[in-house]
Amino acid sequence: MLALLYDIHGNLPALEAVLEDAGKRGADRWLLGGDMAAFGAWPAEVVARLRELEGAQWIRGNTERWLGDASELPEDAPTLPALHAARAALGPAVVTELVGLPERLTLLEGHFCHASPLNDMQSFGREPGEGEERLIDGVQAQRIVFGHTHLQFTRPGPAGVELVNPGSVGMPLDGDHRAAYALIDEESGVLPRRVAYDHETAASALAERFGTAPWTELFAGRLRRAAL
């Protein structure tokens, strides 16, 4: 059984809760869908824990790309100091490894990317929208799995493609504080999961580990609201 872990964002308590839940349900393979370390209180600890998952497949998200080059972001973006903190915590060797991850890959269960096959920023919504054919970017797989928006859903896409967003392990933005992920079972298909964890501890730990700053307050607020 394949577990889909997207958008962990350095949230170790949420990751541990998801790994425990997935293990109880028979997960023995892991797809790590990008945005794993930055913006949370435990960037290095999360990467170290993910390394323990035997045979895990890793792909890069936009935050991994930004760890190497964030020049597209405005100079006053609060994400810049957050990325600097993550770089310092991870160290140069790990940053280089994360930046060099593949953008997407195809397995028997489908095509896996961070936001869409087109790029790591433009993604699919919960409801069908114009131009979705362009986002598919010629991919022929009948299932496309992506994250980025932190909203868990599964729905039909263009030309009968199944669109799957497992949601965010570490920073859900749908009003539900529970960590979100999904399983793919050969017989049952996609199985969305939600797992309770202590989100207040994850929010408070940002200031405890990195100090009070606009960026720690920003992301702590998102954890507390489960919303932007």
MIDOSE-1310 file (N, C-alpha, C; in nm, 2 decimals, decimal comma, always signed):
residues 228
mlal	+0,08/-0,12/+0,00/+0,00/+0,00/+0,00/+0,09/+0,12/+0,00; +0,06/+0,22/-0,09/+0,14/+0,34/-0,10/+0,08/+0,45/-0,02; +0,16/+0,52/+0,06/+0,11/+0,63/+0,14/+0,16/+0,76/+0,07; +0,07/+0,86/+0,06/+0,10/+0,98/-0,01/+0,12/+1,09/+0,09
lydi	+0,24/+1,14/+0,11/+0,27/+1,25/+0,21/+0,31/+1,37/+0,14; +0,23/+1,47/+0,14/+0,25/+1,60/+0,08/+0,25/+1,71/+0,18; +0,33/+1,82/+0,15/+0,33/+1,94/+0,22/+0,34/+1,92/+0,37; +0,45/+1,86/+0,42/+0,47/+1,84/+0,56/+0,52/+1,97/+0,63
hgnl	+0,59/+2,05/+0,56/+0,63/+2,18/+0,60/+0,70/+2,18/+0,74; +0,79/+2,09/+0,76/+0,86/+2,09/+0,89/+0,78/+2,07/+1,02; +0,67/+2,00/+1,00/+0,58/+1,98/+1,12/+0,60/+1,83/+1,17; +0,69/+1,81/+1,26/+0,73/+1,68/+1,30/+0,61/+1,61/+1,38
pale	+0,54/+1,67/+1,47/+0,43/+1,60/+1,53/+0,32/+1,55/+1,44; +0,29/+1,63/+1,34/+0,19/+1,59/+1,24/+0,25/+1,47/+1,16; +0,37/+1,48/+1,12/+0,43/+1,37/+1,04/+0,43/+1,24/+1,13; +0,47/+1,25/+1,25/+0,47/+1,12/+1,33/+0,33/+1,06/+1,35
avle	+0,23/+1,15/+1,36/+0,09/+1,10/+1,37/+0,05/+1,03/+1,24; +0,09/+1,09/+1,13/+0,05/+1,03/+1,00/+0,13/+0,89/+0,98; +0,25/+0,89/+1,01/+0,33/+0,77/+1,00/+0,27/+0,65/+1,08; +0,23/+0,69/+1,20/+0,17/+0,59/+1,29/+0,04/+0,53/+1,23
dagk	-0,04/+0,63/+1,18/-0,17/+0,59/+1,12/-0,15/+0,50/+1,00; -0,06/+0,55/+0,91/-0,04/+0,48/+0,79/+0,02/+0,34/+0,81; +0,11/+0,33/+0,91/+0,16/+0,20/+0,94/+0,06/+0,10/+0,99; -0,03/+0,15/+1,07/-0,14/+0,06/+1,12/-0,23/+0,01/+1,01
rgad	-0,24/+0,09/+0,90/-0,32/+0,05/+0,79/-0,25/-0,02/+0,68; -0,13/-0,06/+0,71/-0,05/-0,15/+0,61/+0,03/-0,08/+0,51; +0,06/+0,05/+0,53/+0,14/+0,12/+0,43/+0,29/+0,06/+0,43; +0,34/+0,03/+0,32/+0,47/-0,02/+0,31/+0,56/+0,05/+0,20
rwll	+0,50/+0,15/+0,14/+0,57/+0,23/+0,04/+0,53/+0,38/+0,07; +0,61/+0,47/+0,02/+0,59/+0,61/+0,06/+0,63/+0,70/-0,06; +0,54/+0,79/-0,09/+0,56/+0,89/-0,19/+0,56/+1,03/-0,12; +0,67/+1,10/-0,12/+0,69/+1,22/-0,05/+0,68/+1,33/-0,16
ggdm	+0,58/+1,41/-0,15/+0,54/+1,50/-0,26/+0,58/+1,64/-0,26; +0,69/+1,67/-0,18/+0,74/+1,81/-0,19/+0,69/+1,90/-0,08; +0,76/+2,01/-0,06/+0,74/+2,10/+0,05/+0,75/+2,03/+0,19; +0,86/+1,97/+0,21/+0,88/+1,88/+0,32/+0,93/+1,95/+0,45
aafg	+1,02/+2,05/+0,43/+1,09/+2,10/+0,54/+1,06/+2,25/+0,58; +1,05/+2,34/+0,49/+1,04/+2,48/+0,52/+0,91/+2,52/+0,59; +0,92/+2,62/+0,67/+0,81/+2,70/+0,73/+0,76/+2,63/+0,86; +0,81/+2,52/+0,90/+0,78/+2,46/+1,03/+0,89/+2,47/+1,13
awpa	+0,87/+2,42/+1,25/+0,97/+2,43/+1,36/+1,07/+2,32/+1,35; +1,05/+2,22/+1,27/+1,15/+2,11/+1,27/+1,19/+2,07/+1,13; +1,25/+2,16/+1,05/+1,29/+2,12/+0,92/+1,39/+2,01/+0,91; +1,50/+2,01/+0,99/+1,60/+1,91/+0,98/+1,55/+1,78/+1,04
evva	+1,47/+1,79/+1,14/+1,42/+1,66/+1,20/+1,32/+1,59/+1,11; +1,24/+1,67/+1,04/+1,15/+1,61/+0,94/+1,22/+1,53/+0,83; +1,32/+1,60/+0,78/+1,40/+1,53/+0,67/+1,47/+1,41/+0,72; +1,52/+1,41/+0,84/+1,59/+1,30/+0,90/+1,49/+1,18/+0,92
rlre	+1,37/+1,22/+0,97/+1,27/+1,11/+0,99/+1,22/+1,05/+0,85; +1,21/+1,13/+0,75/+1,17/+1,08/+0,62/+1,28/+0,99/+0,56; +1,41/+1,02/+0,60/+1,51/+0,93/+0,55/+1,50/+0,79/+0,60; +1,43/+0,77/+0,72/+1,42/+0,64/+0,78/+1,31/+0,56/+0,71
lega	+1,24/+0,62/+0,61/+1,13/+0,54/+0,54/+1,20/+0,46/+0,43; +1,21/+0,34/+0,44/+1,28/+0,25/+0,35/+1,21/+0,26/+0,21; +1,28/+0,29/+0,11/+1,23/+0,28/-0,03/+1,14/+0,40/-0,06; +1,14/+0,51/+0,01/+1,05/+0,62/-0,02/+1,10/+0,69/-0,15
qwir	+1,00/+0,73/-0,22/+1,02/+0,81/-0,34/+1,00/+0,96/-0,31; +1,10/+1,04/-0,35/+1,09/+1,18/-0,31/+1,07/+1,27/-0,44; +0,99/+1,37/-0,44/+0,99/+1,47/-0,54/+1,00/+1,61/-0,48; +1,04/+1,70/-0,56/+1,06/+1,84/-0,52/+0,94/+1,93/-0,52
gnte	+0,92/+2,01/-0,42/+0,81/+2,11/-0,43/+0,87/+2,25/-0,45; +0,79/+2,35/-0,46/+0,84/+2,48/-0,48/+0,93/+2,53/-0,37; +0,90/+2,49/-0,24/+0,99/+2,54/-0,13/+1,13/+2,47/-0,14; +1,14/+2,35/-0,18/+1,27/+2,29/-0,21/+1,34/+2,37/-0,31
rwlg	+1,27/+2,41/-0,42/+1,34/+2,49/-0,53/+1,38/+2,62/-0,47; +1,30/+2,68/-0,39/+1,33/+2,81/-0,33/+1,45/+2,81/-0,23; +1,47/+2,69/-0,17/+1,59/+2,68/-0,09/+1,72/+2,70/-0,17; +1,71/+2,67/-0,30/+1,83/+2,70/-0,38/+1,82/+2,83/-0,45
dase	+1,70/+2,88/-0,49/+1,69/+3,01/-0,56/+1,55/+3,06/-0,53; +1,55/+3,17/-0,45/+1,42/+3,23/-0,42/+1,41/+3,37/-0,48; +1,48/+3,39/-0,59/+1,48/+3,52/-0,65/+1,35/+3,56/-0,71; +1,26/+3,47/-0,73/+1,13/+3,51/-0,79/+1,04/+3,57/-0,68
lped	+1,07/+3,56/-0,56/+0,99/+3,61/-0,45/+1,02/+3,76/-0,43; +0,92/+3,84/-0,38/+0,94/+3,98/-0,35/+1,04/+3,99/-0,24; +1,12/+4,10/-0,24/+1,22/+4,12/-0,14/+1,16/+4,13/+0,00; +1,03/+4,17/+0,01/+0,97/+4,18/+0,15/+0,89/+4,06/+0,18
aptl	+0,90/+3,96/+0,11/+0,81/+3,84/+0,13/+0,85/+3,78/+0,27; +0,75/+3,75/+0,35/+0,79/+3,68/+0,48/+0,84/+3,54/+0,47; +0,82/+3,48/+0,35/+0,88/+3,35/+0,33/+1,03/+3,35/+0,32; +1,09/+3,47/+0,28/+1,24/+3,47/+0,27/+1,31/+3,44/+0,40
palh	+1,28/+3,51/+0,51/+1,35/+3,47/+0,63/+1,31/+3,33/+0,68; +1,19/+3,28/+0,64/+1,16/+3,15/+0,68/+1,25/+3,05/+0,60; +1,27/+3,08/+0,48/+1,36/+2,99/+0,40/+1,50/+3,00/+0,45; +1,55/+3,12/+0,49/+1,68/+3,13/+0,55/+1,69/+3,05/+0,67
aara	+1,59/+3,05/+0,76/+1,60/+2,97/+0,88/+1,60/+2,82/+0,85; +1,53/+2,78/+0,75/+1,53/+2,64/+0,71/+1,66/+2,60/+0,65; +1,72/+2,68/+0,57/+1,85/+2,65/+0,51/+1,96/+2,63/+0,62; +1,95/+2,72/+0,72/+2,05/+2,72/+0,83/+2,03/+2,59/+0,91
algp	+1,91/+2,55/+0,93/+1,88/+2,43/+1,01/+1,92/+2,30/+0,93; +1,90/+2,30/+0,80/+1,92/+2,18/+0,72/+2,07/+2,16/+0,69; +2,14/+2,27/+0,67/+2,28/+2,27/+0,63/+2,29/+2,25/+0,48; +2,41/+2,30/+0,42/+2,43/+2,31/+0,28/+2,41/+2,17/+0,20
avvt	+2,46/+2,06/+0,26/+2,46/+1,94/+0,19/+2,31/+1,89/+0,17; +2,23/+1,90/+0,28/+2,09/+1,86/+0,27/+2,01/+1,95/+0,17; +2,04/+2,08/+0,18/+1,97/+2,17/+0,09/+2,01/+2,14/-0,06; +2,13/+2,11/-0,09/+2,17/+2,07/-0,22/+2,09/+1,94/-0,27
elvg	+2,08/+1,85/-0,18/+2,01/+1,73/-0,21/+1,86/+1,75/-0,24; +1,80/+1,84/-0,16/+1,66/+1,86/-0,17/+1,63/+1,94/-0,30; +1,72/+2,04/-0,33/+1,70/+2,11/-0,46/+1,72/+2,02/-0,58; +1,80/+1,92/-0,57/+1,82/+1,83/-0,68/+1,72/+1,72/-0,70
lper	+1,62/+1,71/-0,62/+1,51/+1,61/-0,63/+1,44/+1,63/-0,77; +1,39/+1,52/-0,82/+1,31/+1,53/-0,94/+1,18/+1,60/-0,92; +1,13/+1,67/-1,03/+1,01/+1,75/-1,02/+0,88/+1,66/-1,02; +0,90/+1,54/-1,09/+0,78/+1,46/-1,10/+0,83/+1,32/-1,13
ltll	+0,74/+1,22/-1,11/+0,77/+1,08/-1,15/+0,64/+1,01/-1,17; +0,65/+0,89/-1,24/+0,54/+0,81/-1,27/+0,56/+0,67/-1,22; +0,46/+0,62/-1,14/+0,46/+0,49/-1,09/+0,34/+0,41/-1,14; +0,32/+0,29/-1,10/+0,21/+0,21/-1,14/+0,08/+0,28/-1,10
eghf	+0,08/+0,35/-0,98/-0,04/+0,41/-0,93/-0,07/+0,54/-0,99; +0,01/+0,60/-1,07/-0,02/+0,72/-1,14/+0,10/+0,81/-1,16; +0,07/+0,94/-1,20/+0,18/+1,04/-1,22/+0,18/+1,13/-1,10; +0,30/+1,16/-1,04/+0,31/+1,23/-0,92/+0,39/+1,36/-0,94
chas	+0,34/+1,47/-0,89/+0,40/+1,60/-0,91/+0,36/+1,68/-0,79; +0,42/+1,80/-0,78/+0,39/+1,88/-0,66/+0,26/+1,96/-0,67; +0,25/+2,05/-0,78/+0,13/+2,13/-0,80/+0,05/+2,08/-0,92; +0,12/+2,06/-1,03/+0,06/+2,00/-1,15/+0,18/+1,95/-1,23
plnd	+0,15/+1,87/-1,34/+0,26/+1,83/-1,43/+0,32/+1,95/-1,50; +0,25/+2,06/-1,51/+0,31/+2,18/-1,58/+0,42/+2,24/-1,50; +0,40/+2,27/-1,37/+0,50/+2,33/-1,29/+0,46/+2,31/-1,14; +0,55/+2,36/-1,05/+0,53/+2,34/-0,91/+0,45/+2,45/-0,84
mqsf	+0,38/+2,54/-0,92/+0,31/+2,65/-0,86/+0,16/+2,65/-0,90; +0,13/+2,62/-1,03/+0,00/+2,62/-1,08/-0,07/+2,48/-1,05; -0,19/+2,49/-0,99/-0,25/+2,36/-0,95/-0,40/+2,36/-0,98; -0,46/+2,24/-0,95/-0,60/+2,22/-0,97/-0,68/+2,26/-0,85
grep	-0,80/+2,31/-0,87/-0,89/+2,34/-0,76/-0,98/+2,23/-0,73; -1,06/+2,24/-0,62/-1,16/+2,14/-0,58/-1,27/+2,13/-0,68; -1,30/+2,24/-0,75/-1,40/+2,24/-0,85/-1,33/+2,26/-0,99; -1,38/+2,20/-1,10/-1,32/+2,22/-1,23/-1,31/+2,36/-1,27
gege	-1,20/+2,39/-1,34/-1,17/+2,53/-1,38/-1,12/+2,53/-1,52; -1,12/+2,65/-1,58/-1,07/+2,66/-1,72/-0,92/+2,63/-1,73; -0,88/+2,57/-1,84/-0,74/+2,55/-1,86/-0,68/+2,44/-1,80; -0,76/+2,34/-1,74/-0,70/+2,23/-1,67/-0,63/+2,14/-1,77
erli	-0,67/+2,13/-1,89/-0,60/+2,05/-1,99/-0,45/+2,09/-2,00; -0,43/+2,23/-2,00/-0,29/+2,28/-2,00/-0,21/+2,23/-1,88; -0,27/+2,22/-1,77/-0,19/+2,18/-1,65/-0,15/+2,04/-1,66; -0,22/+1,96/-1,73/-0,19/+1,81/-1,74/-0,06/+1,80/-1,82
dgvq	-0,03/+1,89/-1,91/+0,10/+1,90/-1,98/+0,13/+1,77/-2,06; +0,03/+1,71/-2,12/+0,06/+1,59/-2,20/+0,07/+1,46/-2,13; +0,06/+1,46/-2,00/+0,07/+1,33/-1,92/-0,04/+1,24/-1,96; +0,00/+1,11/-1,98/-0,10/+1,01/-2,03/-0,16/+0,92/-1,91
aqri	-0,10/+0,94/-1,79/-0,15/+0,86/-1,68/-0,30/+0,88/-1,65; -0,37/+0,78/-1,60/-0,51/+0,80/-1,57/-0,54/+0,85/-1,43; -0,43/+0,87/-1,36/-0,44/+0,93/-1,22/-0,32/+1,03/-1,21; -0,35/+1,15/-1,17/-0,25/+1,25/-1,14/-0,26/+1,29/-0,99
vfgh	-0,15/+1,27/-0,92/-0,15/+1,31/-0,77/-0,06/+1,43/-0,75; -0,11/+1,52/-0,68/-0,05/+1,65/-0,66/-0,08/+1,71/-0,52; -0,02/+1,82/-0,48/-0,05/+1,88/-0,35/-0,06/+2,03/-0,37; +0,03/+2,10/-0,29/+0,05/+2,24/-0,31/-0,06/+2,33/-0,25
thlq	-0,19/+2,30/-0,27/-0,29/+2,39/-0,22/-0,33/+2,36/-0,08; -0,29/+2,25/-0,03/-0,32/+2,21/+0,11/-0,47/+2,18/+0,13; -0,54/+2,14/+0,02/-0,68/+2,11/+0,03/-0,70/+1,96/-0,02; -0,75/+1,88/+0,06/-0,77/+1,74/+0,03/-0,90/+1,71/-0,05
ftrp	-0,88/+1,65/-0,17/-0,99/+1,61/-0,25/-0,95/+1,52/-0,36; -1,05/+1,45/-0,41/-1,04/+1,36/-0,53/-1,15/+1,39/-0,62; -1,13/+1,41/-0,75/-1,24/+1,43/-0,84/-1,19/+1,40/-0,99; -1,29/+1,39/-1,08/-1,25/+1,36/-1,22/-1,19/+1,49/-1,28
gpag	-1,10/+1,47/-1,37/-1,04/+1,58/-1,44/-1,06/+1,57/-1,59; -0,99/+1,65/-1,67/-1,01/+1,64/-1,81/-0,98/+1,50/-1,87; -1,06/+1,46/-1,97/-1,04/+1,33/-2,04/-1,04/+1,21/-1,94; -1,12/+1,22/-1,84/-1,14/+1,11/-1,75/-1,02/+1,09/-1,65
velv	-0,93/+1,18/-1,64/-0,82/+1,16/-1,55/-0,87/+1,18/-1,41; -0,82/+1,09/-1,32/-0,85/+1,11/-1,17/-0,75/+1,20/-1,11; -0,80/+1,31/-1,06/-0,72/+1,41/-0,99/-0,72/+1,39/-0,84; -0,61/+1,37/-0,78/-0,60/+1,34/-0,63/-0,51/+1,44/-0,56
npgs	-0,56/+1,51/-0,47/-0,48/+1,59/-0,38/-0,49/+1,53/-0,24; -0,39/+1,47/-0,18/-0,39/+1,41/-0,05/-0,41/+1,50/+0,06; -0,40/+1,64/+0,03/-0,40/+1,74/+0,14/-0,26/+1,75/+0,20; -0,25/+1,84/+0,30/-0,13/+1,87/+0,37/-0,11/+1,80/+0,50
vgmp	+0,00/+1,73/+0,51/+0,03/+1,66/+0,64/+0,05/+1,77/+0,75; +0,13/+1,87/+0,72/+0,18/+1,96/+0,82/+0,11/+2,10/+0,83; +0,03/+2,14/+0,73/-0,03/+2,27/+0,74/-0,16/+2,27/+0,66; -0,26/+2,20/+0,70/-0,39/+2,20/+0,63/-0,45/+2,34/+0,63
ldgd	-0,52/+2,37/+0,52/-0,58/+2,50/+0,50/-0,73/+2,49/+0,47; -0,79/+2,39/+0,51/-0,93/+2,37/+0,48/-1,02/+2,38/+0,61; -0,97/+2,44/+0,72/-1,04/+2,46/+0,84/-1,04/+2,34/+0,93; -0,98/+2,23/+0,89/-0,97/+2,11/+0,97/-0,82/+2,09/+1,01
hraa	-0,80/+2,10/+1,15/-0,66/+2,10/+1,20/-0,59/+1,96/+1,18; -0,66/+1,86/+1,15/-0,61/+1,72/+1,15/-0,51/+1,71/+1,03; -0,40/+1,64/+1,05/-0,31/+1,62/+0,94/-0,38/+1,54/+0,83; -0,35/+1,57/+0,71/-0,41/+1,51/+0,59/-0,31/+1,43/+0,51
yali	-0,35/+1,31/+0,47/-0,27/+1,23/+0,37/-0,36/+1,14/+0,30; -0,31/+1,05/+0,22/-0,39/+0,95/+0,15/-0,31/+0,82/+0,13; -0,39/+0,71/+0,11/-0,33/+0,58/+0,08/-0,39/+0,54/-0,06; -0,31/+0,47/-0,13/-0,36/+0,41/-0,25/-0,35/+0,26/-0,24
dees	-0,46/+0,19/-0,24/-0,47/+0,05/-0,23/-0,51/-0,01/-0,36; -0,45/-0,12/-0,40/-0,47/-0,18/-0,53/-0,62/-0,22/-0,55; -0,69/-0,26/-0,45/-0,83/-0,30/-0,46/-0,92/-0,18/-0,44; -0,89/-0,10/-0,34/-0,99/+0,01/-0,30/-0,96/+0,14/-0,37
gvlp	-0,85/+0,16/-0,43/-0,82/+0,29/-0,49/-0,77/+0,39/-0,39; -0,80/+0,52/-0,40/-0,75/+0,62/-0,31/-0,83/+0,63/-0,18; -0,76/+0,63/-0,07/-0,83/+0,63/+0,06/-0,78/+0,76/+0,13; -0,85/+0,87/+0,13/-0,81/+0,99/+0,21/-0,82/+0,96/+0,36
rrva	-0,72/+1,02/+0,43/-0,71/+1,00/+0,57/-0,69/+1,14/+0,64; -0,75/+1,15/+0,76/-0,72/+1,26/+0,85/-0,68/+1,21/+0,99; -0,58/+1,27/+1,05/-0,53/+1,22/+1,18/-0,51/+1,34/+1,27; -0,57/+1,33/+1,39/-0,55/+1,43/+1,49/-0,41/+1,43/+1,55
ydhe	-0,36/+1,55/+1,58/-0,23/+1,57/+1,65/-0,24/+1,70/+1,72; -0,14/+1,73/+1,80/-0,14/+1,86/+1,88/-0,09/+1,97/+1,80; -0,18/+2,04/+1,73/-0,14/+2,15/+1,64/-0,09/+2,27/+1,72; -0,14/+2,29/+1,84/-0,10/+2,40/+1,92/+0,05/+2,39/+1,95
taas	+0,10/+2,27/+1,98/+0,24/+2,25/+2,01/+0,32/+2,29/+1,89; +0,27/+2,24/+1,77/+0,35/+2,28/+1,65/+0,35/+2,43/+1,62; +0,24/+2,49/+1,65/+0,24/+2,64/+1,63/+0,33/+2,71/+1,73; +0,32/+2,68/+1,86/+0,40/+2,74/+1,96/+0,55/+2,72/+1,94
alae	+0,58/+2,60/+1,88/+0,73/+2,57/+1,87/+0,80/+2,66/+1,77; +0,73/+2,72/+1,68/+0,79/+2,81/+1,58/+0,87/+2,92/+1,65; +0,80/+2,99/+1,74/+0,86/+3,10/+1,82/+0,97/+3,05/+1,91; +0,94/+2,93/+1,98/+1,03/+2,88/+2,07/+1,17/+2,84/+2,01
rfgt	+1,16/+2,79/+1,88/+1,28/+2,75/+1,81/+1,35/+2,85/+1,73; +1,27/+2,95/+1,68/+1,33/+3,05/+1,58/+1,31/+3,19/+1,63; +1,24/+3,21/+1,74/+1,22/+3,34/+1,79/+1,09/+3,41/+1,74; +1,05/+3,51/+1,80/+0,93/+3,58/+1,76/+0,97/+3,67/+1,64
apwt	+0,90/+3,65/+1,53/+0,93/+3,72/+1,40/+0,80/+3,72/+1,32; +0,79/+3,81/+1,22/+0,67/+3,81/+1,14/+0,64/+3,67/+1,07; +0,75/+3,61/+1,03/+0,73/+3,48/+0,96/+0,69/+3,37/+1,06; +0,74/+3,37/+1,18/+0,70/+3,26/+1,27/+0,55/+3,29/+1,31
elfa	+0,51/+3,41/+1,33/+0,37/+3,45/+1,36/+0,28/+3,41/+1,25; +0,33/+3,44/+1,13/+0,24/+3,40/+1,01/+0,21/+3,26/+1,00; +0,31/+3,17/+1,01/+0,29/+3,03/+0,99/+0,23/+2,97/+1,12; +0,26/+3,02/+1,24/+0,19/+2,97/+1,36/+0,04/+3,00/+1,35
grlr	+0,00/+3,12/+1,29/-0,14/+3,15/+1,27/-0,21/+3,06/+1,18; -0,14/+3,02/+1,07/-0,20/+2,92/+0,98/-0,22/+2,79/+1,05; -0,13/+2,75/+1,13/-0,15/+2,62/+1,20/-0,27/+2,63/+1,30; -0,28/+2,74/+1,36/-0,39/+2,76/+1,46/-0,53/+2,77/+1,39
raal	-0,53/+2,83/+1,28/-0,66/+2,85/+1,21/-0,69/+2,74/+1,11; -0,59/+2,67/+1,07/-0,60/+2,57/+0,96/-0,66/+2,64/+0,84; -0,61/+2,76/+0,81/-0,65/+2,85/+0,70/-0,55/+2,95/+0,68; -0,55/+3,02/+0,56/-0,46/+3,13/+0,53/-0,49/+3,25/+0,62
